[in-house]
Amino acid sequence: MRVGLYPGTFDPITLGHVDIIRRAAALVDKLVIGVAINRDKGPLFSLEERVAMIESECAKLSEQTGTEIVAHPFENLLIDCAHDVGAQIIVRGLRAVADFEYEFQMVGMNRALDDSVETVFLMAEARHQAIASKLVKEIARLGGDVSKFVTPKVHEALTERLG
């Protein structure tokens, strides 16, 4: 069984994330969405809320693709999380060249820790390349319309949280 791990903070999950999840699901039998517990980032949504959003958004994708998609919170090293969930592949989404530079360093470190876990990069679709959770939250905080960047359920959660 091919198991992939797509890690991130997902605060909140965006259409860019959903696009990468949909495409990654075609590559593996099981896709684990690793929800990072990153206290330094000060997430807008709690871990439980982020996991619930991912489960809600991925249920239909799982049915459509036939790939098991599960959310898995983690606070340890990414490579250790990959071991914990039995992943042979780490999936990373790229939006721009700046993402690649950071990801290139991460791949090198992860391969130094365990070269049996491969990293696969998926480019975000052109219409999703500018979407970043950080920017979505900032736009929403300032009263802007983020409906074209997130699903209706996530938009509702943002509106409730930020007013």
VMD Tcl script that builds the backbone (N, CA, C; Angstrom):
set m [mol new atoms 489]
animate dup $m
set s [atomselect $m all]
$s set {name element resname resid chain x y z} {
  {N N MET 1 A 0.848 -1.184 0.000}
  {CA C MET 1 A 0.000 0.000 0.000}
  {C C MET 1 A 0.890 1.243 0.000}
  {N N ARG 2 A 0.652 2.131 -0.940}
  {CA C ARG 2 A 1.408 3.384 -1.002}
  {C C ARG 2 A 0.730 4.416 -0.103}
  {N N VAL 3 A 1.479 4.931 0.853}
  {CA C VAL 3 A 0.955 5.924 1.791}
  {C C VAL 3 A 1.717 7.225 1.586}
  {N N GLY 4 A 0.959 8.308 1.400}
  {CA C GLY 4 A 1.548 9.633 1.268}
  {C C GLY 4 A 1.191 10.488 2.465}
  {N N LEU 5 A 2.060 11.430 2.768}
  {CA C LEU 5 A 1.844 12.366 3.873}
  {C C LEU 5 A 1.921 13.781 3.316}
  {N N TYR 6 A 0.848 14.531 3.466}
  {CA C TYR 6 A 0.815 15.937 3.037}
  {C C TYR 6 A 0.733 16.789 4.298}
  {N N PRO 7 A 1.864 17.347 4.734}
  {CA C PRO 7 A 1.886 18.103 5.985}
  {C C PRO 7 A 1.631 19.591 5.793}
  {N N GLY 8 A 1.115 20.220 6.827}
  {CA C GLY 8 A 0.927 21.664 6.819}
  {C C GLY 8 A 0.205 22.098 8.072}
  {N N THR 9 A 0.036 23.396 8.210}
  {CA C THR 9 A -0.704 23.931 9.345}
  {C C THR 9 A -2.192 23.973 9.029}
  {N N PHE 10 A -2.533 24.253 7.772}
  {CA C PHE 10 A -3.919 24.276 7.307}
  {C C PHE 10 A -4.781 25.187 8.177}
  {N N ASP 11 A -4.342 26.426 8.317}
  {CA C ASP 11 A -5.015 27.399 9.188}
  {C C ASP 11 A -5.451 28.629 8.395}
  {N N PRO 12 A -6.533 28.508 7.634}
  {CA C PRO 12 A -7.395 27.355 7.387}
  {C C PRO 12 A -6.990 26.634 6.100}
  {N N ILE 13 A -7.651 25.520 5.839}
  {CA C ILE 13 A -7.485 24.811 4.583}
  {C C ILE 13 A -8.052 25.695 3.470}
  {N N THR 14 A -7.318 25.809 2.365}
  {CA C THR 14 A -7.728 26.660 1.248}
  {C C THR 14 A -8.026 25.809 0.011}
  {N N LEU 15 A -8.508 26.458 -1.023}
  {CA C LEU 15 A -8.730 25.745 -2.283}
  {C C LEU 15 A -7.411 25.259 -2.877}
  {N N GLY 16 A -6.327 25.963 -2.603}
  {CA C GLY 16 A -5.011 25.493 -3.035}
  {C C GLY 16 A -4.655 24.178 -2.372}
  {N N HIS 17 A -4.905 24.072 -1.068}
  {CA C HIS 17 A -4.666 22.814 -0.356}
  {C C HIS 17 A -5.541 21.701 -0.934}
  {N N VAL 18 A -6.809 22.005 -1.142}
  {CA C VAL 18 A -7.754 21.001 -1.657}
  {C C VAL 18 A -7.294 20.502 -3.025}
  {N N ASP 19 A -6.786 21.397 -3.855}
  {CA C ASP 19 A -6.273 21.022 -5.169}
  {C C ASP 19 A -5.104 20.042 -5.030}
  {N N ILE 20 A -4.169 20.337 -4.155}
  {CA C ILE 20 A -3.014 19.450 -3.947}
  {C C ILE 20 A -3.476 18.106 -3.381}
  {N N ILE 21 A -4.417 18.131 -2.450}
  {CA C ILE 21 A -4.941 16.890 -1.865}
  {C C ILE 21 A -5.596 16.032 -2.947}
  {N N ARG 22 A -6.410 16.646 -3.785}
  {CA C ARG 22 A -7.095 15.918 -4.857}
  {C C ARG 22 A -6.083 15.247 -5.781}
  {N N ARG 23 A -5.054 15.977 -6.157}
  {CA C ARG 23 A -4.061 15.450 -7.082}
  {C C ARG 23 A -3.150 14.422 -6.418}
  {N N ALA 24 A -2.818 14.626 -5.148}
  {CA C ALA 24 A -1.984 13.672 -4.418}
  {C C ALA 24 A -2.723 12.350 -4.214}
  {N N ALA 25 A -4.034 12.429 -4.051}
  {CA C ALA 25 A -4.838 11.224 -3.840}
  {C C ALA 25 A -4.742 10.269 -5.031}
  {N N ALA 26 A -4.458 10.804 -6.199}
  {CA C ALA 26 A -4.313 9.967 -7.393}
  {C C ALA 26 A -2.988 9.200 -7.396}
  {N N LEU 27 A -2.060 9.587 -6.541}
  {CA C LEU 27 A -0.730 8.982 -6.530}
  {C C LEU 27 A -0.557 7.901 -5.475}
  {N N VAL 28 A -1.456 7.858 -4.483}
  {CA C VAL 28 A -1.286 6.945 -3.352}
  {C C VAL 28 A -2.588 6.206 -3.058}
  {N N ASP 29 A -2.471 5.166 -2.253}
  {CA C ASP 29 A -3.657 4.416 -1.816}
  {C C ASP 29 A -4.283 5.048 -0.581}
  {N N LYS 30 A -3.420 5.675 0.228}
  {CA C LYS 30 A -3.872 6.352 1.441}
  {C C LYS 30 A -3.102 7.663 1.550}
  {N N LEU 31 A -3.829 8.745 1.813}
  {CA C LEU 31 A -3.199 10.044 1.977}
  {C C LEU 31 A -3.479 10.548 3.385}
  {N N VAL 32 A -2.409 10.781 4.125}
  {CA C VAL 32 A -2.521 11.304 5.481}
  {C C VAL 32 A -2.240 12.804 5.412}
  {N N ILE 33 A -3.189 13.586 5.913}
  {CA C ILE 33 A -3.010 15.027 5.983}
  {C C ILE 33 A -2.435 15.308 7.369}
  {N N GLY 34 A -1.147 15.606 7.407}
  {CA C GLY 34 A -0.474 15.866 8.672}
  {C C GLY 34 A -0.741 17.299 9.107}
  {N N VAL 35 A -1.497 17.443 10.174}
  {CA C VAL 35 A -1.873 18.776 10.667}
  {C C VAL 35 A -0.872 19.165 11.757}
  {N N ALA 36 A -0.015 20.110 11.409}
  {CA C ALA 36 A 1.059 20.504 12.318}
  {C C ALA 36 A 0.516 21.280 13.513}
  {N N ILE 37 A 0.978 20.877 14.676}
  {CA C ILE 37 A 0.695 21.610 15.909}
  {C C ILE 37 A 1.866 22.568 16.068}
  {N N ASN 38 A 1.708 23.768 15.548}
  {CA C ASN 38 A 2.800 24.734 15.550}
  {C C ASN 38 A 2.400 25.914 16.427}
  {N N ARG 39 A 2.746 25.816 17.689}
  {CA C ARG 39 A 2.342 26.843 18.648}
  {C C ARG 39 A 2.987 28.200 18.337}
  {N N ASP 40 A 4.144 28.190 17.670}
  {CA C ASP 40 A 4.830 29.439 17.340}
  {C C ASP 40 A 4.053 30.280 16.328}
  {N N LYS 41 A 3.259 29.626 15.478}
  {CA C LYS 41 A 2.509 30.354 14.468}
  {C C LYS 41 A 1.251 31.014 15.038}
  {N N GLY 42 A 0.804 30.601 16.212}
  {CA C GLY 42 A -0.405 31.175 16.806}
  {C C GLY 42 A -1.599 31.045 15.879}
  {N N PRO 43 A -2.036 29.814 15.606}
  {CA C PRO 43 A -3.107 29.605 14.633}
  {C C PRO 43 A -4.423 30.281 15.040}
  {N N LEU 44 A -5.163 30.708 14.030}
  {CA C LEU 44 A -6.485 31.304 14.233}
  {C C LEU 44 A -7.465 30.234 14.715}
  {N N PHE 45 A -7.365 29.043 14.125}
  {CA C PHE 45 A -8.260 27.944 14.478}
  {C C PHE 45 A -7.509 26.926 15.333}
  {N N SER 46 A -8.230 26.336 16.282}
  {CA C SER 46 A -7.626 25.314 17.139}
  {C C SER 46 A -7.289 24.075 16.307}
  {N N LEU 47 A -6.474 23.227 16.870}
  {CA C LEU 47 A -6.127 21.977 16.204}
  {C C LEU 47 A -7.390 21.187 15.861}
  {N N GLU 48 A -8.292 21.109 16.816}
  {CA C GLU 48 A -9.524 20.345 16.607}
  {C C GLU 48 A -10.346 20.935 15.468}
  {N N GLU 49 A -10.413 22.260 15.401}
  {CA C GLU 49 A -11.168 22.916 14.324}
  {C C GLU 49 A -10.515 22.671 12.966}
  {N N ARG 50 A -9.189 22.737 12.911}
  {CA C ARG 50 A -8.482 22.507 11.648}
  {C C ARG 50 A -8.666 21.066 11.177}
  {N N VAL 51 A -8.567 20.115 12.096}
  {CA C VAL 51 A -8.767 18.705 11.758}
  {C C VAL 51 A -10.192 18.497 11.250}
  {N N ALA 52 A -11.176 19.085 11.932}
  {CA C ALA 52 A -12.577 18.943 11.508}
  {C C ALA 52 A -12.801 19.538 10.108}
  {N N MET 53 A -12.188 20.692 9.837}
  {CA C MET 53 A -12.321 21.293 8.496}
  {C C MET 53 A -11.743 20.368 7.429}
  {N N ILE 54 A -10.577 19.803 7.706}
  {CA C ILE 54 A -9.933 18.904 6.748}
  {C C ILE 54 A -10.797 17.669 6.529}
  {N N GLU 55 A -11.286 17.076 7.603}
  {CA C GLU 55 A -12.127 15.879 7.472}
  {C C GLU 55 A -13.388 16.189 6.669}
  {N N SER 56 A -13.990 17.328 6.929}
  {CA C SER 56 A -15.196 17.723 6.207}
  {C C SER 56 A -14.909 17.932 4.720}
  {N N GLU 57 A -13.827 18.648 4.427}
  {CA C GLU 57 A -13.500 18.962 3.033}
  {C C GLU 57 A -13.005 17.743 2.259}
  {N N CYS 58 A -12.421 16.778 2.951}
  {CA C CYS 58 A -11.823 15.634 2.269}
  {C C CYS 58 A -12.746 14.427 2.143}
  {N N ALA 59 A -13.863 14.418 2.855}
  {CA C ALA 59 A -14.768 13.267 2.815}
  {C C ALA 59 A -15.246 12.995 1.383}
  {N N LYS 60 A -15.666 14.026 0.694}
  {CA C LYS 60 A -16.162 13.862 -0.675}
  {C C LYS 60 A -15.018 13.474 -1.619}
  {N N LEU 61 A -13.843 14.087 -1.425}
  {CA C LEU 61 A -12.677 13.746 -2.249}
  {C C LEU 61 A -12.303 12.273 -2.091}
  {N N SER 62 A -12.391 11.777 -0.881}
  {CA C SER 62 A -12.076 10.382 -0.610}
  {C C SER 62 A -13.035 9.470 -1.360}
  {N N GLU 63 A -14.314 9.813 -1.340}
  {CA C GLU 63 A -15.323 9.043 -2.084}
  {C C GLU 63 A -15.055 9.085 -3.581}
  {N N GLN 64 A -14.777 10.278 -4.097}
  {CA C GLN 64 A -14.557 10.450 -5.538}
  {C C GLN 64 A -13.330 9.714 -6.037}
  {N N THR 65 A -12.258 9.729 -5.261}
  {CA C THR 65 A -10.995 9.162 -5.714}
  {C C THR 65 A -10.804 7.706 -5.320}
  {N N GLY 66 A -11.543 7.256 -4.304}
  {CA C GLY 66 A -11.351 5.902 -3.793}
  {C C GLY 66 A -10.116 5.782 -2.916}
  {N N THR 67 A -9.497 6.914 -2.624}
  {CA C THR 67 A -8.312 6.951 -1.772}
  {C C THR 67 A -8.716 7.292 -0.354}
  {N N GLU 68 A -8.226 6.532 0.590}
  {CA C GLU 68 A -8.477 6.857 1.989}
  {C C GLU 68 A -7.711 8.137 2.323}
  {N N ILE 69 A -8.429 9.129 2.852}
  {CA C ILE 69 A -7.806 10.397 3.237}
  {C C ILE 69 A -8.132 10.632 4.707}
  {N N VAL 70 A -7.076 10.765 5.520}
  {CA C VAL 70 A -7.278 10.951 6.958}
  {C C VAL 70 A -6.434 12.127 7.459}
  {N N ALA 71 A -6.934 12.790 8.485}
  {CA C ALA 71 A -6.193 13.866 9.139}
  {C C ALA 71 A -5.440 13.278 10.324}
  {N N HIS 72 A -4.195 13.741 10.514}
  {CA C HIS 72 A -3.354 13.216 11.591}
  {C C HIS 72 A -2.556 14.369 12.201}
  {N N PRO 73 A -2.927 14.817 13.405}
  {CA C PRO 73 A -2.148 15.872 14.057}
  {C C PRO 73 A -0.739 15.378 14.398}
  {N N PHE 74 A 0.242 16.281 14.289}
  {CA C PHE 74 A 1.597 15.902 14.692}
  {C C PHE 74 A 2.365 17.112 15.198}
  {N N GLU 75 A 3.311 16.817 16.101}
  {CA C GLU 75 A 4.130 17.880 16.686}
  {C C GLU 75 A 5.610 17.480 16.689}
  {N N ASN 76 A 5.924 16.382 16.058}
  {CA C ASN 76 A 7.299 15.913 16.029}
  {C C ASN 76 A 7.929 16.257 14.676}
  {N N LEU 77 A 9.127 15.768 14.442}
  {CA C LEU 77 A 9.780 15.973 13.159}
  {C C LEU 77 A 8.927 15.379 12.045}
  {N N LEU 78 A 8.928 16.026 10.890}
  {CA C LEU 78 A 8.144 15.539 9.760}
  {C C LEU 78 A 8.529 14.111 9.393}
  {N N ILE 79 A 9.813 13.808 9.391}
  {CA C ILE 79 A 10.261 12.470 9.022}
  {C C ILE 79 A 9.773 11.445 10.049}
  {N N ASP 80 A 9.692 11.840 11.318}
  {CA C ASP 80 A 9.154 10.940 12.343}
  {C C ASP 80 A 7.653 10.746 12.156}
  {N N CYS 81 A 6.967 11.803 11.762}
  {CA C CYS 81 A 5.540 11.674 11.465}
  {C C CYS 81 A 5.341 10.711 10.294}
  {N N ALA 82 A 6.185 10.830 9.271}
  {CA C ALA 82 A 6.094 9.909 8.129}
  {C C ALA 82 A 6.247 8.466 8.605}
  {N N HIS 83 A 7.198 8.219 9.511}
  {CA C HIS 83 A 7.376 6.874 10.062}
  {C C HIS 83 A 6.130 6.444 10.836}
  {N N ASP 84 A 5.587 7.362 11.651}
  {CA C ASP 84 A 4.425 7.051 12.491}
  {C C ASP 84 A 3.224 6.592 11.663}
  {N N VAL 85 A 3.039 7.195 10.481}
  {CA C VAL 85 A 1.855 6.876 9.662}
  {C C VAL 85 A 2.176 5.892 8.541}
  {N N GLY 86 A 3.433 5.451 8.463}
  {CA C GLY 86 A 3.828 4.483 7.443}
  {C C GLY 86 A 3.939 5.070 6.046}
  {N N ALA 87 A 4.245 6.357 5.946}
  {CA C ALA 87 A 4.322 7.020 4.638}
  {C C ALA 87 A 5.676 6.782 3.986}
  {N N GLN 88 A 5.623 6.457 2.706}
  {CA C GLN 88 A 6.839 6.340 1.912}
  {C C GLN 88 A 7.089 7.622 1.121}
  {N N ILE 89 A 6.056 8.461 1.049}
  {CA C ILE 89 A 6.098 9.671 0.228}
  {C C ILE 89 A 5.627 10.858 1.055}
  {N N ILE 90 A 6.369 11.951 0.977}
  {CA C ILE 90 A 5.920 13.228 1.535}
  {C C ILE 90 A 5.506 14.092 0.351}
  {N N VAL 91 A 4.308 14.628 0.401}
  {CA C VAL 91 A 3.784 15.469 -0.672}
  {C C VAL 91 A 3.887 16.920 -0.243}
  {N N ARG 92 A 4.451 17.738 -1.114}
  {CA C ARG 92 A 4.560 19.173 -0.840}
  {C C ARG 92 A 4.014 19.936 -2.033}
  {N N GLY 93 A 3.262 20.979 -1.751}
  {CA C GLY 93 A 2.744 21.840 -2.801}
  {C C GLY 93 A 3.662 23.028 -3.001}
  {N N LEU 94 A 3.846 23.399 -4.249}
  {CA C LEU 94 A 4.675 24.562 -4.571}
  {C C LEU 94 A 3.821 25.610 -5.264}
  {N N ARG 95 A 4.013 26.864 -4.842}
  {CA C ARG 95 A 3.302 27.965 -5.487}
  {C C ARG 95 A 4.250 28.809 -6.319}
  {N N ALA 96 A 5.462 29.015 -5.832}
  {CA C ALA 96 A 6.392 29.929 -6.487}
  {C C ALA 96 A 7.829 29.493 -6.221}
  {N N VAL 97 A 8.767 30.160 -6.867}
  {CA C VAL 97 A 10.185 29.854 -6.705}
  {C C VAL 97 A 10.607 29.980 -5.245}
  {N N ALA 98 A 10.072 30.949 -4.538}
  {CA C ALA 98 A 10.423 31.132 -3.122}
  {C C ALA 98 A 10.074 29.885 -2.312}
  {N N ASP 99 A 8.960 29.239 -2.615}
  {CA C ASP 99 A 8.599 27.989 -1.938}
  {C C ASP 99 A 9.663 26.925 -2.200}
  {N N PHE 100 A 10.147 26.863 -3.437}
  {CA C PHE 100 A 11.108 25.827 -3.804}
  {C C PHE 100 A 12.387 25.930 -2.992}
  {N N GLU 101 A 12.883 27.117 -2.792}
  {CA C GLU 101 A 14.134 27.288 -2.053}
  {C C GLU 101 A 14.021 26.717 -0.642}
  {N N TYR 102 A 12.934 27.028 0.041}
  {CA C TYR 102 A 12.704 26.496 1.393}
  {C C TYR 102 A 12.536 24.975 1.343}
  {N N GLU 103 A 11.704 24.516 0.413}
  {CA C GLU 103 A 11.416 23.085 0.313}
  {C C GLU 103 A 12.668 22.288 -0.050}
  {N N PHE 104 A 13.534 22.852 -0.889}
  {CA C PHE 104 A 14.775 22.202 -1.272}
  {C C PHE 104 A 15.624 21.911 -0.033}
  {N N GLN 105 A 15.704 22.877 0.878}
  {CA C GLN 105 A 16.443 22.680 2.130}
  {C C GLN 105 A 15.799 21.588 2.977}
  {N N MET 106 A 14.472 21.616 3.052}
  {CA C MET 106 A 13.762 20.615 3.857}
  {C C MET 106 A 13.980 19.203 3.314}
  {N N VAL 107 A 13.933 19.061 1.995}
  {CA C VAL 107 A 14.154 17.741 1.398}
  {C C VAL 107 A 15.548 17.239 1.759}
  {N N GLY 108 A 16.534 18.106 1.663}
  {CA C GLY 108 A 17.897 17.703 2.001}
  {C C GLY 108 A 18.018 17.220 3.427}
  {N N MET 109 A 17.414 17.939 4.333}
  {CA C MET 109 A 17.466 17.542 5.748}
  {C C MET 109 A 16.704 16.240 5.976}
  {N N ASN 110 A 15.507 16.125 5.384}
  {CA C ASN 110 A 14.723 14.902 5.565}
  {C C ASN 110 A 15.443 13.695 4.982}
  {N N ARG 111 A 16.084 13.868 3.833}
  {CA C ARG 111 A 16.823 12.747 3.218}
  {C C ARG 111 A 18.035 12.375 4.058}
  {N N ALA 112 A 18.646 13.356 4.712}
  {CA C ALA 112 A 19.768 13.047 5.600}
  {C C ALA 112 A 19.291 12.236 6.800}
  {N N LEU 113 A 18.060 12.487 7.238}
  {CA C LEU 113 A 17.501 11.753 8.376}
  {C C LEU 113 A 17.019 10.363 7.970}
  {N N ASP 114 A 16.439 10.261 6.749}
  {CA C ASP 114 A 15.953 8.960 6.255}
  {C C ASP 114 A 15.761 9.060 4.743}
  {N N ASP 115 A 16.686 8.467 4.001}
  {CA C ASP 115 A 16.604 8.575 2.544}
  {C C ASP 115 A 15.629 7.588 1.908}
  {N N SER 116 A 14.919 6.822 2.714}
  {CA C SER 116 A 13.920 5.908 2.156}
  {C C SER 116 A 12.572 6.593 1.943}
  {N N VAL 117 A 12.404 7.787 2.501}
  {CA C VAL 117 A 11.158 8.536 2.330}
  {C C VAL 117 A 11.389 9.572 1.236}
  {N N GLU 118 A 10.614 9.461 0.176}
  {CA C GLU 118 A 10.761 10.340 -0.982}
  {C C GLU 118 A 9.836 11.541 -0.848}
  {N N THR 119 A 10.276 12.686 -1.360}
  {CA C THR 119 A 9.427 13.878 -1.383}
  {C C THR 119 A 8.993 14.137 -2.817}
  {N N VAL 120 A 7.703 14.383 -2.982}
  {CA C VAL 120 A 7.117 14.669 -4.289}
  {C C VAL 120 A 6.532 16.067 -4.240}
  {N N PHE 121 A 6.881 16.885 -5.235}
  {CA C PHE 121 A 6.356 18.247 -5.318}
  {C C PHE 121 A 5.242 18.306 -6.345}
  {N N LEU 122 A 4.154 18.939 -5.976}
  {CA C LEU 122 A 3.060 19.194 -6.906}
  {C C LEU 122 A 2.896 20.703 -7.031}
  {N N MET 123 A 2.907 21.180 -8.246}
  {CA C MET 123 A 2.697 22.614 -8.487}
  {C C MET 123 A 1.212 22.920 -8.335}
  {N N ALA 124 A 0.921 23.987 -7.648}
  {CA C ALA 124 A -0.466 24.423 -7.527}
  {C C ALA 124 A -0.959 24.844 -8.908}
  {N N GLU 125 A -2.231 24.601 -9.179}
  {CA C GLU 125 A -2.817 25.095 -10.430}
  {C C GLU 125 A -2.656 26.605 -10.465}
  {N N ALA 126 A -2.531 27.149 -11.655}
  {CA C ALA 126 A -2.280 28.585 -11.826}
  {C C ALA 126 A -3.278 29.441 -11.049}
  {N N ARG 127 A -4.541 29.060 -11.055}
  {CA C ARG 127 A -5.563 29.875 -10.376}
  {C C ARG 127 A -5.440 29.832 -8.850}
  {N N HIS 128 A -4.646 28.882 -8.337}
  {CA C HIS 128 A -4.473 28.757 -6.887}
  {C C HIS 128 A -3.093 29.181 -6.400}
  {N N GLN 129 A -2.212 29.598 -7.300}
  {CA C GLN 129 A -0.822 29.851 -6.915}
  {C C GLN 129 A -0.648 30.995 -5.925}
  {N N ALA 130 A -1.532 31.952 -5.931}
  {CA C ALA 130 A -1.374 33.091 -5.019}
  {C C ALA 130 A -2.004 32.838 -3.649}
  {N N ILE 131 A -2.735 31.756 -3.514}
  {CA C ILE 131 A -3.461 31.508 -2.272}
  {C C ILE 131 A -2.523 31.010 -1.181}
  {N N ALA 132 A -2.536 31.710 -0.060}
  {CA C ALA 132 A -1.802 31.300 1.138}
  {C C ALA 132 A -2.712 31.534 2.327}
  {N N SER 133 A -2.742 30.592 3.243}
  {CA C SER 133 A -3.607 30.725 4.420}
  {C C SER 133 A -3.372 32.046 5.135}
  {N N LYS 134 A -2.111 32.429 5.260}
  {CA C LYS 134 A -1.770 33.675 5.944}
  {C C LYS 134 A -2.447 34.876 5.277}
  {N N LEU 135 A -2.418 34.911 3.959}
  {CA C LEU 135 A -3.049 36.019 3.233}
  {C C LEU 135 A -4.563 35.955 3.313}
  {N N VAL 136 A -5.108 34.750 3.253}
  {CA C VAL 136 A -6.564 34.583 3.376}
  {C C VAL 136 A -7.034 35.133 4.718}
  {N N LYS 137 A -6.311 34.811 5.791}
  {CA C LYS 137 A -6.690 35.318 7.118}
  {C C LYS 137 A -6.579 36.833 7.181}
  {N N GLU 138 A -5.542 37.377 6.597}
  {CA C GLU 138 A -5.364 38.834 6.618}
  {C C GLU 138 A -6.481 39.539 5.844}
  {N N ILE 139 A -6.818 39.029 4.689}
  {CA C ILE 139 A -7.908 39.614 3.894}
  {C C ILE 139 A -9.212 39.530 4.676}
  {N N ALA 140 A -9.479 38.370 5.268}
  {CA C ALA 140 A -10.718 38.189 6.036}
  {C C ALA 140 A -10.753 39.124 7.247}
  {N N ARG 141 A -9.638 39.273 7.943}
  {CA C ARG 141 A -9.573 40.171 9.109}
  {C C ARG 141 A -9.910 41.611 8.738}
  {N N LEU 142 A -9.502 41.992 7.527}
  {CA C LEU 142 A -9.721 43.367 7.070}
  {C C LEU 142 A -11.034 43.533 6.319}
  {N N GLY 143 A -11.887 42.526 6.392}
  {CA C GLY 143 A -13.224 42.630 5.823}
  {C C GLY 143 A -13.332 42.311 4.346}
  {N N GLY 144 A -12.281 41.772 3.758}
  {CA C GLY 144 A -12.309 41.428 2.335}
  {C C GLY 144 A -13.021 40.106 2.085}
  {N N ASP 145 A -13.387 39.901 0.843}
  {CA C ASP 145 A -14.096 38.693 0.430}
  {C C ASP 145 A -13.090 37.595 0.089}
  {N N VAL 146 A -13.103 36.516 0.833}
  {CA C VAL 146 A -12.186 35.402 0.592}
  {C C VAL 146 A -12.901 34.190 0.003}
  {N N SER 147 A -14.127 34.368 -0.437}
  {CA C SER 147 A -14.925 33.240 -0.919}
  {C C SER 147 A -14.316 32.539 -2.127}
  {N N LYS 148 A -13.483 33.222 -2.898}
  {CA C LYS 148 A -12.867 32.551 -4.050}
  {C C LYS 148 A -11.575 31.815 -3.684}
  {N N PHE 149 A -11.191 31.857 -2.421}
  {CA C PHE 149 A -9.963 31.199 -1.973}
  {C C PHE 149 A -10.211 29.989 -1.083}
  {N N VAL 150 A -11.431 29.873 -0.544}
  {CA C VAL 150 A -11.768 28.793 0.382}
  {C C VAL 150 A -13.135 28.225 0.026}
  {N N THR 151 A -13.438 27.071 0.593}
  {CA C THR 151 A -14.748 26.468 0.371}
  {C C THR 151 A -15.808 27.239 1.160}
  {N N PRO 152 A -17.087 27.056 0.821}
  {CA C PRO 152 A -18.144 27.750 1.571}
  {C C PRO 152 A -18.119 27.480 3.080}
  {N N LYS 153 A -17.835 26.246 3.484}
  {CA C LYS 153 A -17.797 25.923 4.921}
  {C C LYS 153 A -16.661 26.665 5.626}
  {N N VAL 154 A -15.509 26.725 4.984}
  {CA C VAL 154 A -14.366 27.423 5.576}
  {C C VAL 154 A -14.639 28.924 5.584}
  {N N HIS 155 A -15.266 29.421 4.541}
  {CA C HIS 155 A -15.622 30.850 4.494}
  {C C HIS 155 A -16.542 31.195 5.666}
  {N N GLU 156 A -17.496 30.332 5.911}
  {CA C GLU 156 A -18.422 30.536 7.039}
  {C C GLU 156 A -17.670 30.539 8.369}
  {N N ALA 157 A -16.743 29.613 8.526}
  {CA C ALA 157 A -15.953 29.548 9.773}
  {C C ALA 157 A -15.107 30.800 9.956}
  {N N LEU 158 A -14.509 31.285 8.870}
  {CA C LEU 158 A -13.723 32.520 8.940}
  {C C LEU 158 A -14.598 33.722 9.314}
  {N N THR 159 A -15.766 33.779 8.699}
  {CA C THR 159 A -16.690 34.883 8.982}
  {C C THR 159 A -17.136 34.863 10.437}
  {N N GLU 160 A -17.455 33.674 10.943}
  {CA C GLU 160 A -17.864 33.555 12.347}
  {C C GLU 160 A -16.733 33.957 13.290}
  {N N ARG 161 A -15.517 33.543 12.963}
  {CA C ARG 161 A -14.377 33.798 13.840}
  {C C ARG 161 A -13.951 35.262 13.810}
  {N N LEU 162 A -13.962 35.856 12.622}
  {CA C LEU 162 A -13.410 37.197 12.474}
  {C C LEU 162 A -14.457 38.293 12.388}
  {N N GLY 163 A -15.724 37.888 12.282}
  {CA C GLY 163 A -16.807 38.878 12.262}
  {C C GLY 163 A -17.081 39.540 10.990}
}
mol reanalyze $m
mol bondsrecalc $m
mol representation Tube
mol addrep $m
